[in-house]
Amino acid sequence: MTPSIAPRFILRWEPAQQAHLLLFPEGVVKLNGSAGEILALCDGRRSAPEIIDALQQKFDAPDGVIAEGVYRFFSEAESKGWVLT
């Protein structure tokens, strides 16, 4: 699985809101911090385990803690059409 943001969406950091936004023709979704961090790594080149590893290193988290949340996020984001896996 090499997740990427679906073509109709654009991920953008909005300094005024201090949040990542997911822009699409019909509107915008303001993402929470975790969702923004995950989607920022979804470039279509990194595998899910590589994304998890990058997040574990960035946040100095123990093994397994981040993985469960990332896979749960991917499932939900895929069902909303935000990511392609």
PyMOL commands that set and color helices and strands:
alter all, ss='L'
color gray80, all
select helices_A, chain A and resi 33-40+48-59+65-79
alter helices_A, ss='H'
color red, helices_A
select strands_A, chain A and resi 4-5+10-14+19-24+27-30+83-84
alter strands_A, ss='S'
color yellow, strands_A
deselect
rebuild
show_as cartoon
